Amino acid sequence: MSPNGTDIEPTAPAEKPVFAAELFPHRSLTPGGFAVLMGFFAAICAANAVFYFALGAWPVAIFMIVDVLILYAAIRFSFRAGRAREQVTVTRSDVHIRKIAPNGRRQDHHYNPFWARFHVDRHREIGITAMRLTGEGRATTIGAFLNPDDRESFATAFSQALATARR
Protein backbone atom coordinates (compact mmCIF):
# COMPACT_ATOMS: atom_id res chain seq x y z
CA MET A 1 0.00 0.00 0.00
CA SER A 2 1.16 3.51 -0.76
CA PRO A 3 1.48 6.17 1.98
CA ASN A 4 -1.91 7.66 1.09
CA GLY A 5 -3.69 4.31 1.63
CA THR A 6 -4.25 3.27 -2.00
CA ASP A 7 -3.13 0.03 -3.62
CA ILE A 8 -1.66 1.79 -6.65
CA GLU A 9 2.01 1.09 -7.26
CA PRO A 10 4.15 3.91 -8.59
CA THR A 11 4.87 3.53 -12.28
CA ALA A 12 8.42 3.00 -13.43
CA PRO A 13 9.97 5.88 -15.33
CA ALA A 14 9.99 5.46 -19.09
CA GLU A 15 13.18 4.06 -20.53
CA LYS A 16 15.43 6.70 -22.07
CA PRO A 17 15.59 6.41 -25.87
CA VAL A 18 18.93 5.69 -27.49
CA PHE A 19 17.56 7.01 -30.80
CA ALA A 20 14.36 8.77 -31.86
CA ALA A 21 13.46 10.07 -35.31
CA GLU A 22 10.35 11.18 -37.15
CA LEU A 23 10.45 10.55 -40.88
CA PHE A 24 8.17 12.36 -43.29
CA PRO A 25 8.14 12.90 -47.06
CA HIS A 26 9.63 16.10 -48.40
CA ARG A 27 7.26 18.51 -50.14
CA SER A 28 8.90 21.49 -51.81
CA LEU A 29 5.64 23.26 -52.67
CA THR A 30 4.24 25.30 -49.79
CA PRO A 31 0.52 26.16 -49.52
CA GLY A 32 1.36 29.72 -50.60
CA GLY A 33 3.31 28.41 -53.57
CA PHE A 34 0.37 26.17 -54.41
CA ALA A 35 -1.95 29.20 -54.53
CA VAL A 36 0.47 31.11 -56.79
CA LEU A 37 0.97 28.11 -59.08
CA MET A 38 -2.76 27.42 -59.38
CA GLY A 39 -3.54 31.11 -60.00
CA PHE A 40 -0.88 31.37 -62.71
CA PHE A 41 -1.91 28.09 -64.38
CA ALA A 42 -5.64 28.93 -64.16
CA ALA A 43 -5.05 32.38 -65.69
CA ILE A 44 -3.14 30.91 -68.63
CA CYS A 45 -5.76 28.20 -69.18
CA ALA A 46 -8.61 30.71 -68.87
CA ALA A 47 -7.00 32.99 -71.46
CA ASN A 48 -6.56 30.05 -73.83
CA ALA A 49 -10.10 28.84 -73.14
CA VAL A 50 -11.54 32.27 -74.02
CA PHE A 51 -9.41 32.41 -77.18
CA TYR A 52 -10.49 28.98 -78.42
CA PHE A 53 -14.11 29.59 -77.42
CA ALA A 54 -14.08 32.78 -79.50
CA LEU A 55 -12.75 30.81 -82.46
CA GLY A 56 -15.65 28.39 -82.10
CA ALA A 57 -13.54 25.52 -80.77
CA TRP A 58 -15.51 25.29 -77.53
CA PRO A 59 -14.44 21.67 -76.77
CA VAL A 60 -10.86 22.92 -76.40
CA ALA A 61 -12.07 25.45 -73.83
CA ILE A 62 -13.66 22.63 -71.82
CA PHE A 63 -10.38 20.70 -71.86
CA MET A 64 -8.53 23.77 -70.59
CA ILE A 65 -10.84 23.87 -67.57
CA VAL A 66 -10.40 20.12 -67.05
CA ASP A 67 -6.60 20.63 -67.10
CA VAL A 68 -6.87 23.07 -64.20
CA LEU A 69 -9.03 20.63 -62.23
CA ILE A 70 -6.63 17.74 -62.88
CA LEU A 71 -3.60 19.75 -61.75
CA TYR A 72 -5.47 20.91 -58.63
CA ALA A 73 -6.46 17.32 -57.75
CA ALA A 74 -2.95 15.97 -58.37
CA ILE A 75 -1.31 18.52 -56.09
CA ARG A 76 -3.96 18.06 -53.38
CA PHE A 77 -3.33 14.28 -53.47
CA SER A 78 0.39 14.98 -53.18
CA PHE A 79 -0.21 17.21 -50.13
CA ARG A 80 -2.36 14.49 -48.61
CA ALA A 81 0.34 11.85 -49.16
CA GLY A 82 2.79 14.25 -47.50
CA ARG A 83 0.94 13.82 -44.20
CA ALA A 84 2.38 10.30 -43.82
CA ARG A 85 4.83 9.88 -40.95
CA GLU A 86 7.03 7.23 -39.41
CA GLN A 87 8.25 7.54 -35.84
CA VAL A 88 11.23 5.35 -35.01
CA THR A 89 12.40 4.94 -31.42
CA VAL A 90 15.17 2.68 -30.15
CA THR A 91 15.63 1.90 -26.46
CA ARG A 92 17.71 -0.83 -24.86
CA SER A 93 14.69 -3.13 -24.69
CA ASP A 94 12.54 -2.13 -27.67
CA VAL A 95 12.61 -0.89 -31.24
CA HIS A 96 9.30 0.85 -31.87
CA ILE A 97 8.19 1.87 -35.35
CA ARG A 98 4.93 3.77 -35.61
CA LYS A 99 3.62 4.31 -39.12
CA ILE A 100 1.01 7.03 -39.48
CA ALA A 101 -0.90 6.95 -42.78
CA PRO A 102 -2.14 10.16 -44.44
CA ASN A 103 -5.63 9.42 -43.12
CA GLY A 104 -4.32 9.24 -39.54
CA ARG A 105 -4.43 5.44 -39.21
CA ARG A 106 -1.57 4.16 -37.06
CA GLN A 107 0.36 0.92 -37.13
CA ASP A 108 2.78 0.04 -34.35
CA HIS A 109 5.62 -2.43 -34.80
CA HIS A 110 7.79 -3.57 -31.89
CA TYR A 111 11.04 -5.49 -32.13
CA ASN A 112 13.56 -6.70 -29.60
CA PRO A 113 16.82 -4.89 -30.48
CA PHE A 114 18.84 -8.05 -29.85
CA TRP A 115 16.81 -10.02 -32.40
CA ALA A 116 16.14 -7.24 -34.90
CA ARG A 117 18.20 -7.05 -38.08
CA PHE A 118 18.39 -3.92 -40.22
CA HIS A 119 18.59 -4.63 -43.95
CA VAL A 120 19.56 -2.06 -46.54
CA ASP A 121 19.17 -2.67 -50.28
CA ARG A 122 21.62 -0.69 -52.39
CA HIS A 123 21.90 0.13 -56.06
CA ARG A 124 25.38 1.01 -57.29
CA GLU A 125 24.27 4.25 -59.00
CA ILE A 126 21.26 5.32 -56.95
CA GLY A 127 22.32 4.39 -53.43
CA ILE A 128 19.89 2.97 -50.90
CA THR A 129 16.68 1.78 -52.55
CA ALA A 130 14.97 0.13 -49.57
CA MET A 131 15.35 -0.30 -45.82
CA ARG A 132 13.60 -2.83 -43.61
CA LEU A 133 13.77 -4.17 -40.10
CA THR A 134 13.29 -7.90 -39.64
CA GLY A 135 13.04 -10.14 -36.63
CA GLU A 136 10.84 -12.68 -34.95
CA GLY A 137 9.42 -13.75 -38.34
CA ARG A 138 8.25 -10.26 -39.30
CA ALA A 139 9.53 -7.48 -41.53
CA THR A 140 8.75 -3.75 -41.57
CA THR A 141 9.84 -1.33 -44.28
CA ILE A 142 11.23 1.98 -43.08
CA GLY A 143 11.41 5.31 -44.89
CA ALA A 144 10.14 4.19 -48.29
CA PHE A 145 9.22 7.81 -49.10
CA LEU A 146 12.64 9.28 -48.26
CA ASN A 147 15.03 10.56 -50.92
CA PRO A 148 18.37 8.72 -51.34
CA ASP A 149 20.41 11.22 -49.28
CA ASP A 150 17.96 11.08 -46.36
CA ARG A 151 17.91 7.27 -46.55
CA GLU A 152 21.69 7.23 -46.33
CA SER A 153 21.85 9.45 -43.24
CA PHE A 154 18.98 7.60 -41.55
CA ALA A 155 20.53 4.20 -42.25
CA THR A 156 23.82 5.28 -40.71
CA ALA A 157 22.23 6.75 -37.58
CA PHE A 158 19.78 3.87 -37.13
CA SER A 159 22.50 1.22 -37.51
CA GLN A 160 24.58 2.98 -34.86
CA ALA A 161 21.56 3.21 -32.55
CA LEU A 162 20.87 -0.53 -32.87
CA ALA A 163 24.52 -1.29 -32.10
CA THR A 164 24.35 0.99 -29.04
CA ALA A 165 21.14 -0.61 -27.79
CA ARG A 166 22.71 -4.08 -28.02
CA ARG A 167 25.67 -3.16 -25.78
C-alpha positions, -999 to +999 in steps of 0.1 A: +000+000+000+012+035-008+015+062+020-019+077+011-037+043+016-042+033-020-031+000-036-017+018-067+020+011-073+041+039-086+049+035-123+084+030-134+100+059-153+100+055-191+132+041-205+154+067-221+156+064-259+189+057-275+176+070-308+144+088-319+135+101-353+104+112-371+104+105-409+082+124-433+081+129-471+096+161-484+073+185-501+089+215-518+056+233-527+042+253-498+005+262-495+014+297-506+033+284-536+004+262-544-020+292-545+005+311-568+010+281-591-028+274-594-035+311-600-009+314-627-019+281-644-056+289-642-050+324-657-031+309-686-058+282-692-086+307-689-070+330-715-066+300-738-101+288-731-115+323-740-094+324-772-105+290-784-141+296-774-141+328-795-128+308-825-157+284-821-135+255-808-155+253-775-144+217-768-109+229-764-121+255-738-137+226-718-104+207-719-085+238-706-108+239-676-104+201-671-066+206-671-069+231-642-090+206-622-066+177-629-036+197-617-055+209-586-065+173-577-030+160-584-013+185-561-040+181-534-033+143-535+004+150-532-002+172-501-024+145-486+003+119-492+028+142-475+009+138-442+024+103-438+048+099-409+070+072-394+083+075-358+112+053-350+124+049-314+152+027-302+156+019-265+177-008-249+147-031-247+125-021-277+126-009-312+093+008-319+082+019-354+049+038-356+036+043-391+010+070-395-009+070-428-021+102-444-056+094-431-043+092-395-044+054-392-016+042-371+004+009-371+028+000-343+056-024-348+078-036-319+110-055-321+136-067-296+168-049-305+188-081-299+168-100-324+161-072-349+182-070-381+184-039-402+186-046-440+196-021-465+192-027-503+216-007-524+219+001-561+254+010-573+243+042-590+213+053-569+223+044-534+199+030-509+167+018-526+150+001-496+153-003-458+136-028-436+138-042-401+133-079-396+130-101-366+108-127-350+094-138-383+082-103-393+095-075-415+087-038-416+098-013-443+112+020-431+114+053-449+101+042-483+092+078-491+126+093-483+150+106-509+184+087-513+204+112-493+180+111-464+179+073-465+217+072-463+218+095-432+190+076-416+205+042-423+238+053-407+222+068-376+198+039-371+225+012-375+246+030-349+216+032-325+209-005-329+245-013-321+244+010-290+211-006-278+227-041-280+257-032-258 
